[in-house]
């Protein structure tokens, strides 16, 4: 039994980047008529995966990828950058590989979306007509959700959750902090991007402090009482970071209510914390593009058909990645890449007049707790009604009591996974 489970978990992790893409390569898809125009806005894991799957499945499609920046900074593994374990340059990916595949890559910001005319207007005035539009908006932060936290405050209390500049800023703040300083990581309510990421970050910051600034401490202020892979993280904290890392959950007053950037103060309902370095991750919503396209509802996220990822609010527009409401499926890079490939297959079927098949979406998430210590969570999800539910028996997490050799192996696996998924998505 143990051997079967291990083999299956390994298969799930390796299939996320490659296996999902293969799902769109069917003879029916290849036989599709020439001429349809598909515009994909957003060049992260979801958008780039979708554009590549579309073009590889049918080279006669006119596929255009629109992205505001010419270099994408990957979020997975970025916490290792913050802790000084990895170079930021290793997180940078361009779009040359997609262009070589025949995808038109346009580096520009989308300004407007006209669903009636089926057209996107870019900064500079260029207008792109489409037959199908895919948007992968990523995340944004809820304005006013946290008293005192705005764009200016993020320069003193970086979120480091959306771009490389912020990641580098938080890294430099840690390096400049005197030994004995307090680091505070504020974790928001869900839904949010990559639920385990703040706890991975706190773990790696604790490693940095333990090895570089041993009189310092990191406190995690959490707006929740439970979180993904909690048993695994807490077992690691007890083993590795006793006295260095403290978790303050919702029930103990962990909800951040306000910040005072000038003094580095974080305010909860019960306490104030004076931080030498404050990493404030605010409450989130779908990125700005979702508002432009009109695909976000009153929750701030985007309801979609779980089979096609077509917006329930605007026909002809598909939403993938972190912005989509996807039920039990986590907001992760691997889920976004898998969604991109499934969405591509659905679009090709719809253009061909066929009924899209019911997809299975896969997700894998690795979290480094120390350089040679990682934990992981995998899952498989299928539509049920209007949302995704986890397939019974389709998920697997690292055992809380795994041996050091197993933790080290998962750390190596995380590097291999990152290399594989970025190669599959960006080329």
TAQUI-V944943 format. One record per residue. N is the residue number from 1. RES is the residue in one letter. SS is DSSP state (A for helix, B for strand, O for the rest). PHI is phi in whole degrees, -180 to 180 (NA if undefined). OMEGA is omega in degrees with one decimal (999 if undefined). Layout:
BEGIN
<<N:RES:SS:PHI:OMEGA> <N:RES:SS:PHI:OMEGA>>
END
This chain:
BEGIN
<<1:X:O:NA:-177.4> <2:X:A:-62:-178.5> <3:X:A:-64:179.6> <4:X:A:-62:-179.6> <5:X:A:-63:-179.7> <6:X:A:-64:179.9> <7:X:A:-61:-177.8> <8:X:A:-68:178.0> <9:X:A:-63:178.4> <10:X:A:-61:178.9> <11:X:A:-61:-178.1> <12:X:A:-60:-177.8> <13:X:A:-68:-177.5> <14:X:A:-79:-176.3> <15:X:A:-83:-172.2> <16:X:A:-60:-176.5> <17:X:A:-78:-172.8> <18:X:A:-102:-173.8> <19:X:A:-65:-178.5> <20:X:A:-66:179.4> <21:X:A:-64:-178.4> <22:X:A:-63:-176.9> <23:X:O:-66:-177.8> <24:X:O:-92:-176.9> <25:X:O:-87:178.7> <26:X:O:-119:178.6> <27:X:A:-57:-179.6> <28:X:A:-64:178.0> <29:X:A:-63:-178.5> <30:X:A:-65:-176.4> <31:X:O:-82:-172.8> <32:X:O:-67:-176.4> <33:X:O:-67:-179.8> <34:X:O:-78:168.2> <35:X:O:114:-176.8> <36:X:O:-62:-179.2> <37:X:B:-111:177.4> <38:X:B:-120:176.2> <39:X:B:-107:177.9> <40:X:B:-116:179.0> <41:X:B:-109:-179.0> <42:X:O:112:-172.9> <43:X:O:-104:174.6> <44:X:O:-82:-176.8> <45:X:A:-61:-179.4> <46:X:A:-71:-176.6> <47:X:A:-65:-179.6> <48:X:A:-65:177.8> <49:X:A:-63:-179.3> <50:X:A:-65:-179.4> <51:X:A:-60:-178.9> <52:X:A:-66:179.7> <53:X:A:-64:177.7> <54:X:A:-61:-175.4> <55:X:A:-68:-179.2> <56:X:A:-71:-179.9> <57:X:A:-75:-179.0> <58:X:O:-152:-176.0> <59:X:O:-66:-179.8> <60:X:O:-82:174.6> <61:X:O:-67:171.7> <62:X:B:-97:-176.0> <63:X:B:-107:178.2> <64:X:B:-121:175.6> <65:X:B:-105:179.7> <66:X:B:-109:-179.2> <67:X:B:-145:-175.5> <68:X:O:-71:-177.1> <69:X:O:-118:-178.4> <70:X:O:-84:177.2> <71:X:O:-132:178.0> <72:X:B:-100:177.0> <73:X:B:-102:-175.6> <74:X:O:-74:177.3> <75:X:O:-76:177.7> <76:X:O:-57:-179.3> <77:X:O:80:-177.3> <78:X:A:-70:176.9> <79:X:A:-64:175.2> <80:X:A:-68:174.6> <81:X:A:-64:-179.5> <82:X:A:-58:-178.2> <83:X:O:-86:177.5> <84:X:O:76:-178.4> <85:X:O:-99:-172.7> <86:X:O:-154:179.5> <87:X:O:-85:179.6> <88:X:A:-60:-179.5> <89:X:A:-60:179.8> <90:X:A:-71:179.5> <91:X:A:-95:-173.8> <92:X:B:-94:179.5> <93:X:B:-138:177.5> <94:X:O:-98:-173.8> <95:X:O:-116:179.3> <96:X:A:-62:179.8> <97:X:A:-64:178.6> <98:X:A:-70:178.3> <99:X:A:-64:178.6> <100:X:A:-66:177.5> <101:X:O:-80:178.7> <102:X:O:98:177.5> <103:X:O:-86:173.8> <104:X:B:-78:179.4> <105:X:B:-104:-178.8> <106:X:B:-116:178.4> <107:X:B:-92:-178.7> <108:X:O:-166:178.3> <109:X:O:-91:175.2> <110:X:B:-75:-177.0> <111:X:B:-101:-179.1> <112:X:B:-141:172.5> <113:X:B:-127:179.2> <114:X:B:-113:-177.1> <115:X:O:-63:-179.0> <116:X:O:-66:179.2> <117:X:O:-86:-175.4> <118:X:O:52:-177.6> <119:X:B:-147:175.8> <120:X:B:-117:175.6> <121:X:B:-106:-177.6> <122:X:B:-101:171.7> <123:X:O:-57:-174.5> <124:X:O:101:172.5> <125:X:O:101:-179.4> <126:X:O:-64:-178.0> <127:X:B:-117:-179.2> <128:X:B:-111:174.6> <129:X:B:-84:179.7> <130:X:O:-145:168.1> <131:X:O:-95:173.3> <132:X:B:-137:178.9> <133:X:B:-119:175.2> <134:X:B:-116:175.9> <135:X:B:-119:177.4> <136:X:O:-127:-166.9> <137:X:O:-75:-173.4> <138:X:O:68:-177.4> <139:X:B:-119:167.9> <140:X:B:-136:179.8> <141:X:B:-106:-177.7> <142:X:O:-74:-179.5> <143:X:O:-63:176.6> <144:X:O:79:-178.0> <145:X:O:-72:-178.0> <146:X:O:-130:-175.9> <147:X:B:-57:177.1> <148:X:O:91:-176.9> <149:X:O:-102:177.6> <150:X:O:-142:-177.3> <151:X:A:-60:179.1> <152:X:A:-66:179.9> <153:X:A:-64:-178.7> <154:X:A:-67:175.6> <155:X:A:-79:175.3> <156:X:A:-98:-178.4> <157:X:O:-124:-170.7> <158:X:O:-64:173.3> <159:X:O:-82:179.1> <160:X:O:50:-174.0> <161:X:O:-127:-174.3> <162:X:O:-145:-178.2> <163:X:O:-153:-175.0> <164:X:A:-68:179.6> <165:X:A:-61:179.1> <166:X:A:-70:176.4> <167:X:A:-60:-179.4> <168:X:A:-66:178.5> <169:X:A:-63:179.8> <170:X:A:-64:176.9> <171:X:A:-60:-178.7> <172:X:A:-67:177.2> <173:X:A:-64:177.1> <174:X:A:-63:179.7> <175:X:A:-63:-176.3> <176:X:A:-81:-176.1> <177:X:O:-67:175.7> <178:X:O:-65:175.2> <179:X:O:-62:-176.1> <180:X:O:103:-179.6> <181:X:O:-77:178.5> <182:X:B:-102:173.8> <183:X:B:-106:177.5> <184:X:B:-121:175.0> <185:X:B:-112:-179.7> <186:X:B:-101:-174.4> <187:X:B:-105:-175.9> <188:X:O:-86:171.8> <189:X:O:-70:172.3> <190:X:O:-94:3.2> <191:X:O:-74:-179.9> <192:X:O:-157:178.4> <193:X:O:-63:172.9> <194:X:O:40:-174.4> <195:X:O:-51:-179.8> <196:X:O:-78:-170.2> <197:X:A:-58:180.0> <198:X:A:-62:-178.0> <199:X:A:-78:170.8> <200:X:A:-62:-179.8> <201:X:A:-60:179.5> <202:X:A:-60:179.3> <203:X:A:-63:-177.7> <204:X:A:-72:172.9> <205:X:A:-65:176.8> <206:X:A:-61:176.5> <207:X:A:-61:179.8> <208:X:A:-59:-178.6> <209:X:A:-67:-178.4> <210:X:A:-61:-175.6> <211:X:A:-95:-175.6> <212:X:A:-114:-174.2> <213:X:O:-138:-166.8> <214:X:O:-66:177.6> <215:X:O:-90:-178.6> <216:X:O:-94:-176.0> <217:X:B:-148:174.8> <218:X:B:-122:176.8> <219:X:B:-113:176.4> <220:X:B:-104:173.3> <221:X:B:-93:-170.5> <222:X:B:-118:176.7> <223:X:O:-81:-178.4> <224:X:O:-131:175.1> <225:X:O:-98:178.6> <226:X:O:-145:-177.6> <227:X:O:-156:-176.8> <228:X:O:-61:179.5> <229:X:O:57:-176.9> <230:X:A:-60:-179.8> <231:X:A:-60:-178.6> <232:X:A:-67:179.5> <233:X:A:-63:-175.6> <234:X:A:-67:174.5> <235:X:A:-64:179.2> <236:X:A:-68:179.6> <237:X:A:-62:179.1> <238:X:A:-65:-177.8> <239:X:A:-74:-169.3> <240:X:A:-105:-166.7> <241:X:O:-130:175.7> <242:X:O:-59:-179.2> <243:X:O:83:-179.7> <244:X:O:-106:-176.2> <245:X:B:-121:177.5> <246:X:B:-125:178.4> <247:X:B:-105:178.6> <248:X:B:-114:-175.7> <249:X:O:-80:178.1> <250:X:A:-52:-175.2> <251:X:A:-68:177.9> <252:X:A:-107:177.5> <253:X:O:91:-175.9> <254:X:O:-87:-176.7> <255:X:O:-78:177.4> <256:X:B:-76:-178.9> <257:X:B:-112:-177.9> <258:X:B:-161:175.3> <259:X:B:-131:174.6> <260:X:B:-124:-171.3> <261:X:O:-58:-175.8> <262:X:O:-62:-177.7> <263:X:O:-110:-177.9> <264:X:O:71:-175.7> <265:X:B:-98:174.4> <266:X:B:-115:-172.4> <267:X:B:-114:171.4> <268:X:B:-114:179.4> <269:X:O:-67:-173.4> <270:X:O:-120:-172.2> <271:X:O:-144:168.5> <272:X:B:-123:-179.3> <273:X:B:-120:177.9> <274:X:B:-96:-173.6> <275:X:O:-103:168.9> <276:X:O:-73:174.8> <277:X:B:-135:-179.7> <278:X:B:-120:174.9> <279:X:B:-106:-175.0> <280:X:B:-104:177.6> <281:X:O:-102:-173.3> <282:X:O:-77:170.8> <283:X:O:-57:-167.8> <284:X:B:-123:174.1> <285:X:B:-153:176.8> <286:X:B:-64:-178.2> <287:X:O:-63:-174.7> <288:X:A:-53:-178.5> <289:X:A:-60:178.8> <290:X:A:-63:177.2> <291:X:A:-69:179.8> <292:X:A:-62:-178.1> <293:X:A:-83:179.0> <294:X:O:75:-174.3> <295:X:O:-104:178.1> <296:X:O:-97:177.4> <297:X:O:-96:-174.0> <298:X:O:-69:175.5> <299:X:O:-76:-174.7> <300:X:O:93:179.7> <301:X:O:-112:-167.9> <302:X:B:-115:176.8> <303:X:B:-73:-176.4> <304:X:B:-135:168.0> <305:X:O:-71:-173.7> <306:X:O:-71:179.1> <307:X:O:-85:-174.3> <308:X:O:-110:-172.5> <309:X:O:63:174.5> <310:X:B:-75:-179.6> <311:X:B:-59:174.8> <312:X:O:-81:-178.3> <313:X:O:-103:-176.4> <314:X:O:-133:179.0> <315:X:O:-60:177.9> <316:X:O:87:177.9> <317:X:B:-116:179.5> <318:X:B:-108:-178.5> <319:X:B:-123:-179.3> <320:X:O:-132:175.4> <321:X:A:87:-173.5> <322:X:A:-58:-174.7> <323:X:A:-72:-173.8> <324:X:B:-77:171.3> <325:X:B:-81:-171.4> <326:X:O:-127:175.1> <327:X:O:62:-175.1> <328:X:O:-76:-177.4> <329:X:O:-70:-179.4> <330:X:O:-73:174.9> <331:X:O:-89:-175.0> <332:X:O:-138:179.2> <333:X:A:-62:-178.2> <334:X:A:-68:176.2> <335:X:A:-64:179.5> <336:X:A:-63:179.1> <337:X:A:-63:178.5> <338:X:A:-66:176.5> <339:X:A:-61:179.5> <340:X:A:-59:-179.9> <341:X:A:-69:178.5> <342:X:A:-64:178.3> <343:X:A:-61:178.2> <344:X:A:-60:179.2> <345:X:A:-62:179.4> <346:X:A:-66:179.4> <347:X:A:-63:-179.6> <348:X:A:-63:177.2> <349:X:A:-65:-179.2> <350:X:A:-64:177.9> <351:X:A:-63:-178.1> <352:X:O:-83:-179.3> <353:X:O:80:-178.6> <354:X:O:-100:176.4> <355:X:O:-94:179.6> <356:X:O:-61:177.2> <357:X:O:-75:178.1> <358:X:O:-75:-173.1> <359:X:O:-86:165.2> <360:X:B:-118:-178.0> <361:X:B:-106:-175.4> <362:X:B:-118:179.6> <363:X:B:-141:174.1> <364:X:B:-136:-178.8> <365:X:B:-135:174.4> <366:X:B:-106:175.0> <367:X:B:-130:174.2> <368:X:B:-80:175.7> <369:X:B:-106:174.4> <370:X:B:-155:-176.6> <371:X:O:-55:-178.4> <372:X:O:-116:-174.3> <373:X:B:-146:178.8> <374:X:B:-134:173.0> <375:X:B:-127:-175.2> <376:X:B:-147:177.8> <377:X:B:-143:176.7> <378:X:B:-121:179.5> <379:X:B:-156:173.6> <380:X:B:-127:-171.6> <381:X:B:-134:177.3> <382:X:B:-134:179.0> <383:X:B:-64:172.7> <384:X:B:-143:-172.6> <385:X:O:69:-177.1> <386:X:O:-100:-176.8> <387:X:B:-145:175.4> <388:X:B:-95:172.2> <389:X:B:-120:178.5> <390:X:B:-71:177.2> <391:X:O:-66:-179.9> <392:X:O:-58:-177.9> <393:X:O:78:-175.5> <394:X:O:-90:-179.6> <395:X:O:-108:177.5> <396:X:B:-151:178.3> <397:X:B:-123:176.2> <398:X:O:-60:176.7> <399:X:O:-62:179.3> <400:X:O:-62:-175.1> <401:X:O:-112:-178.1> <402:X:O:-63:-180.0> <403:X:O:-73:179.2> <404:X:A:-54:-179.8> <405:X:A:-65:178.1> <406:X:A:-69:177.6> <407:X:A:-64:179.1> <408:X:A:-66:178.1> <409:X:A:-64:178.4> <410:X:A:-67:174.4> <411:X:A:-64:176.5> <412:X:A:-68:178.5> <413:X:A:-62:-179.1> <414:X:A:-65:176.2> <415:X:A:-64:-179.6> <416:X:A:-65:177.8> <417:X:A:-61:-178.7> <418:X:A:-63:178.5> <419:X:A:-62:-178.0> <420:X:A:-69:-175.3> <421:X:A:-70:178.6> <422:X:A:-70:176.3> <423:X:A:-67:179.3> <424:X:A:-65:-174.6> <425:X:A:-83:-173.0> <426:X:A:-104:177.5> <427:X:O:87:999>>
END
